[in-house]
Amino acid sequence: MTTGGSSLRNSNYSCQHSKPFVEAFVGGTCGCKKQLQIRTSWTKKNPGRKLVGCPNYNKPNACKAFDWIEPEVCDKEMEIGVTLLTRLEEKDDKIKLVEAINQELKSNNEKLHHVTYNLSRTNNALLHKMQEMETQLKTLQNGQNVCNAISRMVIIMWILTIVVLICNMTRK
């Protein structure tokens, strides 16, 4: 598309444009004594249309300095602009959704990392406790073996004592 009276190529319609007169607004000020800003409208009614106005336009207590620098768009441009804006809005919505999901995943990842760290510490503490208990069990088993050995020795001593007593009794 070009300006100055040309039309879109390969189309069955024509859209006429006048040359933008941006130069007329450069350096101008609004009622708020602020430098006018040249912007592009991205509303569905005026997609891509240039305007000049107060930098605080549409804010409370701002002056209402505003004017279009470009003429209204034709119906076909409007249709194309609205379609493109709708697609952009849909893409923006999808991006916001993906960003929200990504943020939630990051948050869940941090929580899982914290849980994993705590589980690892608990596991290490349990392993240490289990090693201590195994050592205690071995000590107890060794003590049990000693007790068993002492019990056997006591039994043998009793048997020997009885044998000695019987021998002494039979000698008399």
Secondary structure as GFF3:
##gff-version 3
##sequence-region A 1 172
A	DSSP	three_ten_helix	22	24	.	.	.	ID=ss1
A	DSSP	beta_strand	37	42	.	.	.	ID=ss2
A	DSSP	beta_strand	47	53	.	.	.	ID=ss3
A	DSSP	beta_strand	66	68	.	.	.	ID=ss4
A	DSSP	alpha_helix	75	171	.	.	.	ID=ss5
###
